């Protein structure tokens, strides 16, 4: 293959496309992406589609805050598994996993920095219906890409600052400023 071949791409373009592909696979489309308002089939849960980056609101009812399909493999647990005094129901309850409702991120800024601006991107998925090729309604998950910028003043106080994210139905950013010795 010669350097003049049309299929040869600039290495920086190749890297940029790989980074975009990884971001799309891990956390999903961003606001300006062509799939920002994607529609997933109703039988595919968005929480299973992307490998990282989903949260559920604190206070979500218990029946919606865990994996609804998790109990399907419970028949595989032999009755003899666990302690003799544990019932099958107790083992099921102990196995129950709950979805994450928060995440943390730490970063350093220069001592002179007086404010930071955080760009929060997420997608809200709602169950919906759309007509198929024959006009019959089929279940889908409709994604709505969301994005907000939130500013935080840095004033040297060592106490949490909470900012509600507008239009997010409950998302919040909590910031804690702490000086470090370098």
BAKE-804545 format. One record per residue: residue number from 1; x, y, z of N, C-alpha, C in turn. Coordinates in Angstrom, 2 decimals, padded with zeros to 5 digits, always signed. Layout:
BEGIN
REC, NUM, X, Y, Z, X, Y, Z, X, Y, Z;
...
! end
This chain:
BEGIN
REC, 1, +000.85, -001.17, +000.00, +000.00, +000.00, +000.00, +000.90, +001.23, +000.00;
REC, 2, +000.63, +002.16, -000.87, +001.46, +003.36, -000.96, +000.88, +004.48, -000.12;
REC, 3, +001.70, +005.46, +000.28, +001.22, +006.59, +001.06, +000.16, +007.41, +000.34;
REC, 4, +000.07, +007.28, -000.99, -000.92, +008.04, -001.76, -002.27, +007.33, -001.82;
REC, 5, -002.35, +006.11, -001.30, -003.59, +005.33, -001.31, -004.67, +006.08, -000.53;
REC, 6, -005.89, +006.14, -001.08, -007.00, +006.85, -000.44, -007.38, +006.26, +000.91;
REC, 7, -007.13, +004.96, +001.12, -007.53, +004.30, +002.35, -006.57, +004.56, +003.51;
REC, 8, -005.39, +005.11, +003.22, -004.44, +005.41, +004.28, -004.91, +006.67, +005.00;
REC, 9, -005.02, +006.58, +006.32, -005.51, +007.71, +007.09, -004.37, +008.27, +007.94;
REC, 10, -004.51, +009.51, +008.27, -003.59, +010.17, +009.16, -003.65, +009.47, +010.53;
REC, 11, -002.51, +009.18, +011.16, -002.53, +008.47, +012.45, -003.36, +009.19, +013.52;
REC, 12, -003.38, +010.50, +013.51, -004.18, +011.23, +014.49, -005.68, +011.04, +014.25;
REC, 13, -006.06, +010.95, +012.98, -007.47, +010.68, +012.66, -007.86, +009.27, +013.12;
REC, 14, -006.97, +008.32, +012.90, -007.23, +006.95, +013.32, -007.41, +006.90, +014.84;
REC, 15, -006.50, +007.55, +015.58, -006.61, +007.58, +017.05, -007.91, +008.24, +017.49;
REC, 16, -008.25, +009.36, +016.87, -009.47, +010.08, +017.24, -010.70, +009.20, +017.01;
REC, 17, -010.71, +008.47, +015.91, -011.85, +007.59, +015.62, -011.92, +006.42, +016.61;
REC, 18, -010.75, +005.91, +017.02, -010.72, +004.84, +018.02, -011.24, +005.34, +019.36;
REC, 19, -010.83, +006.53, +019.75, -011.30, +007.12, +021.02, -012.82, +007.31, +020.96;
REC, 20, -013.32, +007.84, +019.86, -014.78, +008.01, +019.71, -015.50, +006.67, +019.80;
REC, 21, -014.95, +005.64, +019.16, -015.58, +004.31, +019.18, -015.61, +003.76, +020.61;
REC, 22, -014.52, +003.93, +021.35, -014.49, +003.47, +022.74, -015.47, +004.23, +023.61;
REC, 23, -015.52, +005.56, +023.46, -016.47, +006.35, +024.24, -017.90, +005.92, +023.94;
REC, 24, -018.20, +005.71, +022.68, -019.54, +005.30, +022.29, -019.89, +003.94, +022.89;
REC, 25, -018.94, +003.02, +022.88, -019.18, +001.68, +023.40, -019.29, +001.66, +024.92;
REC, 26, -018.52, +002.49, +025.60, -018.50, +002.47, +027.06, -019.62, +003.27, +027.70;
REC, 27, -019.82, +004.51, +027.26, -020.79, +005.38, +027.94, -021.94, +005.85, +027.05;
REC, 28, -021.87, +005.56, +025.77, -022.97, +005.94, +024.89, -022.72, +007.25, +024.16;
REC, 29, -023.67, +007.61, +023.32, -023.51, +008.81, +022.49, -023.57, +010.10, +023.31;
REC, 30, -022.89, +011.09, +022.84, -022.88, +012.41, +023.48, -023.80, +013.33, +022.70;
REC, 31, -024.01, +014.52, +023.22, -025.03, +015.43, +022.69, -024.92, +015.67, +021.19;
REC, 32, -023.72, +015.88, +020.67, -023.57, +016.19, +019.25, -023.42, +014.95, +018.36;
REC, 33, -023.46, +013.77, +018.93, -023.26, +012.53, +018.17, -024.51, +012.19, +017.36;
REC, 34, -024.32, +011.51, +016.23, -025.45, +011.16, +015.37, -026.45, +010.23, +016.05;
REC, 35, -026.02, +009.49, +017.09, -026.92, +008.60, +017.82, -027.41, +009.21, +019.13;
REC, 36, -027.30, +010.52, +019.29, -027.65, +011.18, +020.55, -029.09, +010.89, +020.97;
REC, 37, -029.99, +010.73, +020.02, -031.39, +010.44, +020.33, -031.77, +009.04, +019.84;
REC, 38, -030.89, +008.09, +020.11, -031.08, +006.73, +019.62, -032.34, +006.08, +020.18;
REC, 39, -032.75, +005.03, +019.51, -033.87, +004.19, +019.95, -033.34, +002.77, +020.05;
REC, 40, -033.39, +002.23, +021.27, -032.97, +000.84, +021.49, -034.21, -000.03, +021.50;
REC, 41, -034.10, -001.28, +021.04, -035.25, -002.18, +021.10, -035.72, -002.32, +022.55;
REC, 42, -037.02, -002.45, +022.75, -037.60, -002.53, +024.08, -037.09, -003.68, +024.93;
REC, 43, -036.65, -004.76, +024.30, -036.14, -005.91, +025.05, -034.69, -005.73, +025.47;
REC, 44, -034.04, -004.66, +025.00, -032.65, -004.37, +025.38, -032.66, -003.25, +026.42;
REC, 45, -032.23, -003.57, +027.62, -032.18, -002.54, +028.65, -030.97, -001.65, +028.44;
REC, 46, -031.14, -000.33, +028.50, -029.99, +000.57, +028.35, -028.86, +000.27, +029.33;
REC, 47, -029.20, -000.22, +030.52, -028.17, -000.54, +031.52, -027.28, -001.70, +031.07;
REC, 48, -027.75, -002.51, +030.14, -026.95, -003.62, +029.61, -026.25, -003.26, +028.31;
REC, 49, -026.67, -002.19, +027.68, -026.15, -001.83, +026.36, -024.76, -001.22, +026.46;
REC, 50, -024.56, -000.30, +027.40, -023.27, +000.37, +027.55, -022.54, -000.21, +028.75;
REC, 51, -021.23, -000.31, +028.66, -020.46, -001.03, +029.66, -020.25, -000.26, +030.96;
REC, 52, -020.28, +001.06, +030.91, -020.08, +001.86, +032.13, -020.97, +003.08, +032.08;
REC, 53, -021.02, +003.77, +033.21, -021.56, +005.11, +033.20, -023.05, +005.27, +033.36;
REC, 54, -023.75, +004.36, +034.04, -025.16, +004.64, +034.28, -025.41, +004.72, +035.78;
REC, 55, -026.28, +005.64, +036.14, -026.67, +005.84, +037.54, -028.18, +005.86, +037.61;
REC, 56, -028.71, +005.51, +038.77, -030.14, +005.67, +039.00, -030.31, +006.64, +040.16;
REC, 57, -031.42, +007.35, +040.22, -031.61, +008.33, +041.29, -031.71, +007.68, +042.67;
REC, 58, -031.14, +008.35, +043.67, -031.32, +007.92, +045.05, -032.82, +008.03, +045.35;
REC, 59, -033.34, +007.10, +046.11, -034.76, +007.12, +046.44, -035.62, +006.36, +045.45;
REC, 60, -035.01, +005.75, +044.44, -035.77, +004.93, +043.51, -036.33, +003.74, +044.27;
REC, 61, -037.59, +003.39, +044.06, -038.17, +002.25, +044.78, -037.32, +001.00, +044.61;
REC, 62, -037.23, +000.17, +045.67, -036.37, -001.03, +045.62, -036.64, -001.93, +044.43;
REC, 63, -037.90, -002.06, +044.01, -038.19, -002.95, +042.88, -037.62, -002.42, +041.56;
REC, 64, -037.25, -001.12, +041.51, -036.66, -000.55, +040.30, -035.19, -000.21, +040.46;
REC, 65, -034.63, -000.43, +041.65, -033.24, -000.03, +041.89, -032.25, -001.19, +041.76;
REC, 66, -032.74, -002.34, +041.34, -031.87, -003.49, +041.15, -032.13, -004.15, +039.83;
REC, 67, -031.38, -005.18, +039.54, -031.50, -005.91, +038.29, -032.71, -006.83, +038.34;
REC, 68, -033.74, -006.51, +037.55, -034.98, -007.29, +037.60, -034.79, -008.71, +037.07;
REC, 69, -033.78, -008.94, +036.24, -033.54, -010.27, +035.68, -032.58, -011.09, +036.52;
REC, 70, -032.09, -010.53, +037.61, -031.04, -011.19, +038.36, -031.49, -012.52, +038.98;
REC, 71, -032.76, -012.64, +039.33, -033.24, -013.86, +039.97, -033.42, -015.02, +038.99;
REC, 72, -033.30, -014.78, +037.69, -033.54, -015.83, +036.71, -032.58, -017.00, +036.82;
REC, 73, -031.36, -016.76, +037.32, -030.40, -017.86, +037.42, -030.38, -018.49, +038.81;
REC, 74, -031.38, -018.21, +039.63, -031.38, -018.71, +040.99, -031.58, -020.22, +041.05;
REC, 75, -032.20, -020.81, +040.03, -032.39, -022.25, +040.04, -031.04, -022.97, +040.00;
REC, 76, -030.00, -022.29, +039.52, -028.68, -022.90, +039.42, -028.03, -023.08, +040.78;
REC, 77, -028.51, -022.40, +041.82, -027.93, -022.52, +043.15, -028.47, -023.79, +043.79;
REC, 78, -027.60, -024.73, +044.09, -028.09, -025.97, +044.70, -028.66, -025.71, +046.08;
REC, 79, -029.66, -026.49, +046.45, -030.31, -026.34, +047.75, -029.31, -026.50, +048.89;
REC, 80, -028.24, -027.26, +048.67, -027.24, -027.49, +049.72, -026.25, -026.33, +049.85;
REC, 81, -026.27, -025.37, +048.93, -025.32, -024.26, +048.98, -025.61, -023.38, +050.19;
REC, 82, -024.58, -022.88, +050.80, -024.76, -021.99, +051.94, -024.92, -022.75, +053.23;
REC, 83, -025.22, -022.01, +054.28, -025.40, -022.62, +055.60, -026.71, -023.39, +055.65;
REC, 84, -026.74, -024.41, +056.47, -027.92, -025.27, +056.57, -029.15, -024.48, +056.99;
REC, 85, -028.97, -023.47, +057.85, -030.14, -022.73, +058.35, -030.62, -021.64, +057.38;
REC, 86, -029.89, -021.41, +056.27, -030.32, -020.41, +055.30, -031.36, -021.00, +054.36;
REC, 87, -032.41, -020.25, +054.14, -033.41, -020.70, +053.17, -032.99, -020.25, +051.78;
REC, 88, -033.63, -020.81, +050.78, -033.37, -020.40, +049.40, -033.69, -018.91, +049.23;
REC, 89, -034.74, -018.43, +049.87, -035.12, -017.01, +049.78, -034.05, -016.12, +050.40;
REC, 90, -033.44, -016.54, +051.51, -032.38, -015.74, +052.13, -031.17, -015.64, +051.20;
REC, 91, -030.84, -016.73, +050.50, -029.72, -016.68, +049.57, -030.04, -015.76, +048.41;
REC, 92, -031.29, -015.77, +047.94, -031.69, -014.86, +046.86, -031.54, -013.41, +047.30;
REC, 93, -031.99, -013.09, +048.50, -031.90, -011.72, +049.00, -030.45, -011.30, +049.15;
REC, 94, -029.59, -012.20, +049.60, -028.18, -011.87, +049.77, -027.50, -011.63, +048.43;
REC, 95, -027.98, -012.28, +047.38, -027.39, -012.14, +046.06, -027.83, -010.85, +045.36;
REC, 96, -028.96, -010.28, +045.77, -029.55, -009.14, +045.08, -028.56, -008.00, +044.93;
REC, 97, -028.35, -007.53, +043.71, -027.46, -006.41, +043.45, -028.26, -005.16, +043.14;
REC, 98, -027.75, -004.03, +043.55, -028.42, -002.76, +043.30, -027.58, -001.90, +042.38;
REC, 99, -028.27, -001.14, +041.52, -027.58, -000.27, +040.59, -026.95, +000.91, +041.33;
REC, 100, -025.87, +001.47, +040.79, -025.20, +002.59, +041.45, -026.04, +003.87, +041.36;
REC, 101, -025.96, +004.68, +042.44, -026.68, +005.95, +042.44, -025.73, +007.13, +042.57;
REC, 102, -024.43, +006.86, +042.66, -023.46, +007.96, +042.72, -022.12, +007.49, +042.19;
REC, 103, -021.27, +008.45, +041.88, -019.91, +008.16, +041.46, -019.02, +009.30, +041.94;
REC, 104, -017.74, +009.06, +042.01, -016.82, +010.08, +042.48, -015.70, +010.33, +041.49;
REC, 105, -015.17, +011.53, +041.55, -014.07, +011.94, +040.69, -013.22, +012.94, +041.47;
REC, 106, -011.93, +012.74, +041.47, -011.01, +013.68, +042.12, -010.09, +014.25, +041.07;
REC, 107, -009.75, +015.52, +041.21, -008.79, +016.13, +040.30, -008.08, +017.27, +041.01;
REC, 108, -006.94, +017.67, +040.47, -006.13, +018.74, +041.05, -006.23, +019.98, +040.18;
REC, 109, -006.24, +021.13, +040.83, -006.18, +022.41, +040.12, -005.05, +023.23, +040.75;
REC, 110, -004.58, +024.23, +040.03, -003.55, +025.09, +040.57, -004.10, +025.90, +041.74;
REC, 111, -003.24, +026.26, +042.66, -003.63, +026.99, +043.87, -004.36, +028.29, +043.55;
REC, 112, -004.00, +028.92, +042.45, -004.59, +030.22, +042.08, -005.99, +030.09, +041.47;
REC, 113, -006.42, +028.89, +041.14, -007.72, +028.68, +040.50, -008.84, +029.11, +041.44;
REC, 114, -009.77, +029.91, +040.95, -010.86, +030.45, +041.77, -012.22, +029.86, +041.43;
REC, 115, -012.31, +029.11, +040.32, -013.57, +028.45, +039.99, -013.29, +027.34, +038.98;
REC, 116, -014.21, +026.38, +038.95, -014.16, +025.33, +037.95, -015.53, +025.24, +037.30;
REC, 117, -015.53, +024.83, +036.06, -016.78, +024.61, +035.34, -016.84, +023.14, +034.96;
REC, 118, -017.93, +022.48, +035.31, -018.11, +021.06, +035.06, -019.14, +020.89, +033.96;
REC, 119, -018.79, +020.12, +032.94, -019.72, +019.79, +031.87, -020.27, +018.41, +032.17;
REC, 120, -021.57, +018.35, +032.44, -022.22, +017.08, +032.79, -023.02, +016.63, +031.56;
REC, 121, -022.73, +015.42, +031.09, -023.45, +014.85, +029.94, -024.08, +013.55, +030.37;
REC, 122, -025.31, +013.35, +029.94, -026.00, +012.10, +030.24, -027.11, +011.90, +029.24;
REC, 123, -027.71, +010.73, +029.27, -028.86, +010.43, +028.44, -029.97, +009.90, +029.31;
REC, 124, -031.16, +010.40, +029.11, -032.35, +009.87, +029.79, -033.03, +008.92, +028.81;
REC, 125, -033.38, +007.74, +029.31, -034.07, +006.73, +028.49, -035.49, +006.57, +029.01;
REC, 126, -036.45, +006.62, +028.09, -037.85, +006.42, +028.46, -038.42, +005.31, +027.58;
REC, 127, -039.23, +004.48, +028.20, -039.92, +003.42, +027.45, -040.96, +004.10, +026.56;
REC, 128, -041.03, +003.68, +025.32, -041.95, +004.29, +024.37, -042.36, +003.22, +023.36;
REC, 129, -043.19, +003.61, +022.43, -043.57, +002.71, +021.34, -043.41, +003.44, +020.02;
REC, 130, -043.08, +002.68, +019.00, -042.96, +003.21, +017.65, -043.53, +002.18, +016.69;
REC, 131, -044.10, +002.58, +015.57, -044.64, +001.59, +014.63, -043.53, +000.85, +013.90;
REC, 132, -043.72, -000.47, +013.71, -042.77, -001.24, +012.92, -043.12, -001.08, +011.45;
REC, 133, -042.51, -001.90, +010.58, -042.73, -001.78, +009.14, -044.18, -002.04, +008.74;
REC, 134, -044.90, -002.84, +009.52, -046.30, -003.12, +009.22, -047.25, -002.19, +009.97;
REC, 135, -046.70, -001.22, +010.70, -047.53, -000.28, +011.44, -047.93, -000.73, +012.83;
REC, 136, -047.46, -001.90, +013.25, -047.77, -002.40, +014.60, -046.85, -001.72, +015.61;
REC, 137, -047.38, -001.40, +016.80, -046.53, -000.76, +017.80, -045.50, -001.74, +018.39;
REC, 138, -044.25, -001.29, +018.48, -043.19, -002.07, +019.10, -042.57, -001.23, +020.22;
REC, 139, -042.17, -001.91, +021.27, -041.58, -001.25, +022.43, -040.14, -000.84, +022.15;
REC, 140, -039.78, +000.38, +022.55, -038.41, +000.88, +022.40, -038.01, +001.66, +023.65;
REC, 141, -036.71, +001.88, +023.78, -036.17, +002.82, +024.75, -035.71, +004.03, +023.95;
REC, 142, -036.33, +005.18, +024.17, -035.96, +006.41, +023.47, -034.98, +007.19, +024.33;
REC, 143, -033.82, +007.50, +023.76, -032.79, +008.26, +024.47, -032.92, +009.73, +024.17;
REC, 144, -032.77, +010.53, +025.20, -032.71, +011.98, +025.03, -031.36, +012.43, +025.58;
REC, 145, -030.51, +012.92, +024.69, -029.18, +013.38, +025.10, -029.31, +014.66, +025.92;
REC, 146, -028.57, +014.74, +027.00, -028.65, +015.89, +027.90, -027.24, +016.40, +028.19;
REC, 147, -027.15, +017.69, +028.47, -025.87, +018.32, +028.77, -026.10, +019.62, +029.51;
REC, 148, -025.36, +019.83, +030.59, -025.44, +021.07, +031.37, -024.05, +021.44, +031.86;
REC, 149, -023.77, +022.74, +031.91, -022.53, +023.24, +032.51, -022.88, +023.79, +033.89;
REC, 150, -022.06, +023.39, +034.87, -022.28, +023.82, +036.25, -020.98, +024.45, +036.74;
REC, 151, -021.07, +025.65, +037.29, -019.90, +026.33, +037.83, -019.80, +026.17, +039.34;
REC, 152, -018.58, +026.04, +039.82, -018.30, +025.95, +041.25, -017.25, +026.98, +041.61;
REC, 153, -017.55, +027.89, +042.55, -016.50, +028.79, +043.03, -015.55, +028.02, +043.96;
REC, 154, -014.30, +028.35, +043.91, -013.31, +027.77, +044.83, -012.88, +028.89, +045.77;
REC, 155, -013.22, +028.73, +047.04, -012.94, +029.80, +048.00, -012.14, +029.33, +049.21;
REC, 156, -011.58, +028.14, +049.12, -010.74, +027.63, +050.20, -011.48, +027.04, +051.37;
REC, 157, -012.81, +027.00, +051.32, -013.58, +026.40, +052.41, -013.59, +024.88, +052.26;
REC, 158, -013.42, +024.21, +053.37, -013.38, +022.75, +053.35, -014.75, +022.20, +053.73;
REC, 159, -015.78, +022.55, +052.95, -017.13, +022.04, +053.19, -017.79, +021.73, +051.85;
REC, 160, -018.68, +020.75, +051.84, -019.32, +020.35, +050.58, -020.20, +021.46, +050.00;
REC, 161, -020.18, +021.57, +048.69, -021.06, +022.48, +047.96, -021.90, +021.60, +047.04;
REC, 162, -023.21, +021.80, +047.06, -024.13, +020.99, +046.26, -024.79, +021.87, +045.21;
REC, 163, -024.82, +021.38, +043.98, -025.49, +022.07, +042.88, -026.48, +021.10, +042.24;
REC, 164, -027.74, +021.52, +042.14, -028.73, +020.76, +041.39, -028.48, +020.98, +039.90;
REC, 165, -028.63, +019.94, +039.12, -028.44, +020.06, +037.68, -029.80, +020.36, +037.06;
REC, 166, -029.93, +021.54, +036.45, -031.24, +021.94, +035.90, -031.79, +020.93, +034.90;
REC, 167, -033.09, +020.67, +035.00, -033.78, +019.81, +034.05, -033.38, +018.35, +034.10;
REC, 168, -032.76, +017.91, +035.19, -032.24, +016.54, +035.23, -033.12, +015.59, +036.03;
REC, 169, -034.17, +016.06, +036.62, -035.04, +015.22, +037.43, -034.30, +014.62, +038.63;
REC, 170, -033.43, +015.45, +039.24, -032.82, +015.03, +040.49, -031.32, +014.85, +040.52;
REC, 171, -030.61, +014.97, +039.40, -029.16, +014.85, +039.44, -028.56, +016.01, +040.22;
REC, 172, -027.53, +015.71, +040.97, -026.82, +016.73, +041.74, -025.32, +016.52, +041.59;
REC, 173, -024.59, +017.63, +041.69, -023.14, +017.58, +041.80, -022.77, +018.02, +043.21;
REC, 174, -021.92, +017.24, +043.85, -021.41, +017.58, +045.17, -019.92, +017.80, +045.01;
REC, 175, -019.43, +018.94, +045.49, -018.00, +019.25, +045.39, -017.44, +019.53, +046.78;
REC, 176, -016.24, +019.05, +046.96, -015.53, +019.31, +048.22, -014.12, +019.74, +047.87;
REC, 177, -013.77, +020.94, +048.26, -012.45, +021.50, +047.98, -011.55, +021.24, +049.18;
REC, 178, -010.40, +020.65, +048.91, -009.44, +020.37, +049.98, -008.04, +020.73, +049.51;
REC, 179, -007.31, +021.50, +050.31, -005.92, +021.79, +049.93, -005.04, +020.56, +050.18;
REC, 180, -004.00, +020.42, +049.37, -003.05, +019.31, +049.56, -001.66, +019.90, +049.68;
REC, 181, -000.78, +019.19, +050.34, +000.62, +019.59, +050.41, +001.37, +018.88, +049.30;
REC, 182, +002.05, +019.65, +048.50, +002.78, +019.06, +047.38, +004.25, +018.94, +047.72;
! end
